[in-house]
Amino acid sequence: MIVAQDGTGQFTSIQEAINSIPKDNKTDVTIQIKDGVYKEKLVIDKPYITLEGACYENVQITYDDYALKQLPNGEKMGTFATYTALITGDYFTAKNITFENSAGCGSVVGQAVAVYIDADIIRFENCALLGHQDTLFIAPLPPKPIEGNRFGGPRDGLERKVGRSYFHHCYIEGDIDFIFGSGKAFFEECEIFSLNRNEEVNGYITAASTPIDEQYGFVFHNCRLKSDANSRTVYLGRPWRDYAKTIFINCWMGAHIKEEGWHNWEKRHAEETIFYAEYNSSGPGGVCDRRVKWSKQLTEKEAREFSLENVLGLNMLRNRNDHRVTIFLAGDSTVEDVEPNKGNQQGWGQQLPHFFTSGVRIINKAKGGRSTKSFINEGRLQDISKSIQENDYLFIQFGHNDQKIEDESRGTEPWGTYQMYLTLFIDAARERGAKPILITPVHRRNFVDGHFVDAMGEYPAAMKELAANLHVPVIDLWEKSRIFYEKLGEEETKQLFAWYELDNPDKPQDNTHFSKYGAKKIAELVIEGIKELELDICHFLIEQQEQVK
């Protein structure tokens, strides 16, 4: 279906298109929305619906109801009737759309919800959610209100079910408790923006009300917390109910985050029951040595328990007619998604999604400092095995840290343990019906007297021998990067690496880790290898001219 305000589609409003779908719909329906500002109060009450725009900056769904609004009967509207979009149909997906409640500041209008989710298996991809107080509500409602007998709104009094929601590459904006509710939600690579109210306390990002018997609540993974508010004026969260659970993992936090991190909402007793935790927080607001004592700093092992697979179930996120192929990446720091606090540094796996349409999903499990041996011994291959499915791909690139034979936890012998551990990766993929692809380790930048010198030793040859013996396709990134570096030369290759800046050429050299530009160029070599192997994911590749920005 196509919705277009200019009449070039089947419908001129989004709600008309939704209303045309049968109530008992059992098939996937995609509603494509052309550019425009749609002032609509949406009710999405049928399953298997996808709303898709071309770009969230150009497709905006907006409304302006608010809690203090007086109704004809003299009552106030209340929080839970203010939504711009109410989602009650399972298996809903939104892509490239802005959802906004434009009512304004909560100190004037009260709560004003942009998106109200009361359904299961919900996905938001590349969307923006805009509001002030209570921007995003993830149902169910708590068992009862703190004051009075009812919450009000369209879902009050109905059966309370804990749903699962996934937000990927989204922008979410608000000030007071602007991500709140009792559901389970996973926020991945999102930007969470706290508005400036010019107050001593500018806001609280979360207000979870996780039920007592739920293991997971809100999990933020690889997100960026930003604001234009004064420093140390925003809390990570406060408990709407006593068993609130909120976790931040590998998140960059701006200076607006308070040093103590969390607020108890004047509920001293809740300090014993809530679960507020962080792992590897970074940035000016990510210094955790002054966090409240009743919050927790996770170990790396504990943090792995809060994976997408565990919190929501990866299989759940692929609905029955979702034929997307997933590429899992296993590797080291030259491949990984690098944290934002490392500035210009990126792994080539971080650039790979830009070369594919939405028909391919990239899940980057690479981790800096890991070898074939340590990656497996830390349980990282096991995590992949839980999620990888038939016809998925496992791309495997190791070698840099396998070279460190003096380190018993990482070092491997090229013709012995290196091949042995690589075989475990291959077997794990094949046991699940997935396709292993070996990738020889990318070169470091290593020039002597103007001539490029190999520093990877026998590891690339050992990998290629194993690939031949086990009939595994191989992308020879070792050879491709050698040719590329030699063509560029000693000086020009500097720009591929994160240490090099034109205004500071004397910065300490790091000839292993890539700049954003370098990661993109190496990813292009991987794409070249995919084409040479004629893998079936080639038809999901975006044409080169569309990649240039």
Secondary structure as the mmCIF struct_conf table of DSSP 4:
data_model
#
loop_
_struct_conf.conf_type_id
_struct_conf.id
_struct_conf.beg_label_comp_id
_struct_conf.beg_label_asym_id
_struct_conf.beg_label_seq_id
_struct_conf.end_label_comp_id
_struct_conf.end_label_asym_id
_struct_conf.end_label_seq_id
STRN STRN1 ILE A 2 VAL A 3
TURN_TY1_P TURN_TY1_P1 GLN A 5 ASP A 6
BEND BEND1 GLY A 7 GLY A 7
BEND BEND2 GLY A 9 GLN A 10
STRN STRN2 PHE A 11 PHE A 11
BEND BEND3 THR A 12 SER A 13
HELX_RH_AL_P HELX_RH_AL_P1 ILE A 14 ASN A 19
TURN_TY1_P TURN_TY1_P2 SER A 20 SER A 20
BEND BEND4 ILE A 21 ILE A 21
TURN_TY1_P TURN_TY1_P3 LYS A 23 ASP A 24
BEND BEND5 THR A 27 THR A 27
STRN STRN3 VAL A 29 ILE A 33
BEND BEND6 ASP A 35 ASP A 35
STRN STRN4 GLY A 36 LYS A 39
STRN STRN5 LEU A 42 ILE A 44
BEND BEND7 LYS A 46 TYR A 48
STRN STRN6 ILE A 49 GLU A 52
BEND BEND8 ALA A 54 ALA A 54
TURN_TY1_P TURN_TY1_P4 TYR A 56 ASN A 58
STRN STRN7 VAL A 59 TYR A 63
TURN_TY1_P TURN_TY1_P5 ALA A 67 LEU A 68
HELX_LH_PP_P HELX_LH_PP_P1 LYS A 69 LYS A 69
STRN STRN8 GLN A 70 GLN A 70
HELX_LH_PP_P HELX_LH_PP_P2 LEU A 71 LEU A 71
TURN_TY1_P TURN_TY1_P6 PRO A 72 ASN A 73
BEND BEND9 GLY A 74 GLY A 74
STRN STRN9 LYS A 76 LYS A 76
HELX_RH_3T_P HELX_RH_3T_P1 THR A 79 ALA A 81
BEND BEND10 THR A 84 THR A 84
STRN STRN10 ALA A 85 ILE A 87
BEND BEND11 GLY A 89 TYR A 91
STRN STRN11 PHE A 92 LYS A 95
BEND BEND12 ASN A 96 ASN A 96
STRN STRN12 THR A 98 ASN A 101
BEND BEND13 ALA A 103 ALA A 103
HELX_RH_AL_P HELX_RH_AL_P2 GLY A 106 VAL A 109
BEND BEND14 ALA A 114 ALA A 114
STRN STRN13 VAL A 115 ILE A 117
BEND BEND15 ALA A 119 ILE A 121
STRN STRN14 ILE A 122 GLU A 125
BEND BEND16 ASN A 126 ASN A 126
STRN STRN15 ALA A 128 LEU A 130
BEND BEND17 HIS A 132 HIS A 132
TURN_TY1_P TURN_TY1_P7 GLN A 133 ASP A 134
STRN STRN16 LEU A 136 ILE A 138
BEND BEND18 ALA A 139 ALA A 139
HELX_LH_PP_P HELX_LH_PP_P3 PRO A 140 PRO A 142
BEND BEND19 PRO A 143 LYS A 144
BEND BEND20 ILE A 146 ASN A 149
BEND BEND21 GLY A 153 GLY A 153
TURN_TY1_P TURN_TY1_P8 PRO A 154 GLY A 157
BEND BEND22 LEU A 158 LEU A 158
STRN STRN17 ARG A 164 HIS A 168
BEND BEND23 HIS A 169 HIS A 169
STRN STRN18 TYR A 171 GLY A 174
BEND BEND24 ASP A 175 ASP A 175
STRN STRN19 ILE A 176 GLY A 181
BEND BEND25 SER A 182 GLY A 183
STRN STRN20 LYS A 184 GLU A 188
BEND BEND26 GLU A 189 GLU A 189
STRN STRN21 GLU A 191 SER A 194
HELX_LH_PP_P HELX_LH_PP_P4 LEU A 195 ASN A 196
BEND BEND27 GLU A 199 VAL A 201
STRN STRN22 GLY A 203 ALA A 208
TURN_TY1_P TURN_TY1_P9 ILE A 212 ASP A 213
BEND BEND28 GLN A 215 GLN A 215
STRN STRN23 PHE A 218 HIS A 221
BEND BEND29 ASN A 222 ASN A 222
STRN STRN24 ARG A 224 SER A 227
BEND BEND30 ASP A 228 ALA A 229
HELX_LH_PP_P HELX_LH_PP_P5 ASN A 230 ASN A 230
TURN_TY1_P TURN_TY1_P10 SER A 231 ARG A 232
STRN STRN25 VAL A 234 GLY A 237
BEND BEND31 TRP A 240 ARG A 241
TURN_TY1_P TURN_TY1_P11 ASP A 242 TYR A 243
STRN STRN26 LYS A 245 ILE A 249
BEND BEND32 ASN A 250 ASN A 250
STRN STRN27 TRP A 252 MET A 253
TURN_TY1_P TURN_TY1_P12 ALA A 255 HIS A 256
STRN STRN28 ILE A 257 ILE A 257
TURN_TY1_P TURN_TY1_P13 GLU A 259 GLU A 260
STRN STRN29 TRP A 262 TRP A 262
TURN_TY1_P TURN_TY1_P14 TRP A 265 GLU A 266
HELX_RH_3T_P HELX_RH_3T_P2 ARG A 268 GLU A 272
TURN_TY1_P TURN_TY1_P15 THR A 273 THR A 273
STRN STRN30 PHE A 275 TYR A 279
BEND BEND33 ASN A 280 ASN A 280
STRN STRN31 SER A 282 SER A 282
BEND BEND34 GLY A 283 GLY A 283
TURN_TY1_P TURN_TY1_P16 PRO A 284 GLY A 285
TURN_TY1_P TURN_TY1_P17 ASP A 289 ARG A 290
BEND BEND35 ARG A 291 ARG A 291
TURN_TY1_P TURN_TY1_P18 LYS A 293 TRP A 294
BEND BEND36 SER A 295 SER A 295
STRN STRN32 LYS A 296 GLN A 297
HELX_LH_PP_P HELX_LH_PP_P6 LEU A 298 THR A 299
HELX_RH_AL_P HELX_RH_AL_P3 GLU A 300 ARG A 304
TURN_TY1_P TURN_TY1_P19 GLU A 305 PHE A 306
HELX_RH_AL_P HELX_RH_AL_P4 LEU A 308 VAL A 311
TURN_TY1_P TURN_TY1_P20 LEU A 312 LEU A 312
HELX_RH_AL_P HELX_RH_AL_P5 LEU A 314 LEU A 317
BEND BEND37 ARG A 318 ARG A 318
TURN_TY1_P TURN_TY1_P21 ARG A 320 ASN A 321
STRN STRN33 VAL A 325 GLY A 331
TURN_TY1_P TURN_TY1_P22 SER A 333 VAL A 335
BEND BEND38 GLU A 336 GLU A 336
HELX_RH_3T_P HELX_RH_3T_P3 PRO A 340 LYS A 342
TURN_TY1_P TURN_TY1_P23 GLY A 343 ASN A 344
STRN STRN34 GLN A 345 GLN A 346
HELX_RH_AL_P HELX_RH_AL_P6 TRP A 348 GLN A 351
HELX_RH_3T_P HELX_RH_3T_P4 LEU A 352 PHE A 355
STRN STRN35 PHE A 356 PHE A 356
TURN_TY1_P TURN_TY1_P24 SER A 358 GLY A 359
STRN STRN36 VAL A 360 ASN A 364
TURN_TY1_P TURN_TY1_P25 GLY A 368 GLY A 369
HELX_RH_AL_P HELX_RH_AL_P7 THR A 372 ASN A 377
TURN_TY1_P TURN_TY1_P26 GLU A 378 GLY A 379
HELX_RH_AL_P HELX_RH_AL_P8 ARG A 380 SER A 387
TURN_TY1_P TURN_TY1_P27 GLU A 390 ASN A 391
STRN STRN37 TYR A 393 GLN A 397
TURN_TY1_P TURN_TY1_P28 HIS A 400 GLN A 403
TURN_TY1_P TURN_TY1_P29 ILE A 405 GLU A 406
TURN_TY1_P TURN_TY1_P30 GLU A 408 ARG A 410
TURN_TY1_P TURN_TY1_P31 PRO A 414 GLY A 416
HELX_RH_AL_P HELX_RH_AL_P9 THR A 417 GLU A 431
TURN_TY1_P TURN_TY1_P32 ARG A 432 GLY A 433
STRN STRN38 LYS A 435 ILE A 439
HELX_LH_PP_P HELX_LH_PP_P7 THR A 440 ARG A 444
STRN STRN39 PHE A 447 VAL A 448
TURN_TY1_P TURN_TY1_P33 ASP A 449 GLY A 450
STRN STRN40 HIS A 451 PHE A 452
BEND BEND39 MET A 456 MET A 456
TURN_TY1_P TURN_TY1_P34 GLY A 457 GLU A 458
HELX_RH_AL_P HELX_RH_AL_P10 TYR A 459 LEU A 470
TURN_TY1_P TURN_TY1_P35 HIS A 471 HIS A 471
STRN STRN41 VAL A 474 ILE A 475
HELX_RH_AL_P HELX_RH_AL_P11 LEU A 477 GLU A 492
HELX_RH_3T_P HELX_RH_3T_P5 THR A 493 LEU A 496
STRN STRN42 PHE A 497 PHE A 497
TURN_TY1_P TURN_TY1_P36 ALA A 498 TRP A 499
TURN_TY1_P TURN_TY1_P37 LEU A 502 ASP A 503
TURN_TY1_P TURN_TY1_P38 PRO A 505 ASP A 506
BEND BEND40 LYS A 507 LYS A 507
HELX_LH_PP_P HELX_LH_PP_P8 PRO A 508 GLN A 509
BEND BEND41 ASN A 511 HIS A 513
STRN STRN43 PHE A 514 SER A 515
HELX_RH_AL_P HELX_RH_AL_P12 LYS A 516 LEU A 533
TURN_TY1_P TURN_TY1_P39 GLU A 534 GLU A 534
HELX_RH_3T_P HELX_RH_3T_P6 ASP A 536 PHE A 540
STRN STRN44 LEU A 541 LEU A 541
HELX_LH_PP_P HELX_LH_PP_P9 ILE A 542 GLU A 543
HELX_RH_AL_P HELX_RH_AL_P13 GLN A 544 GLN A 547
#
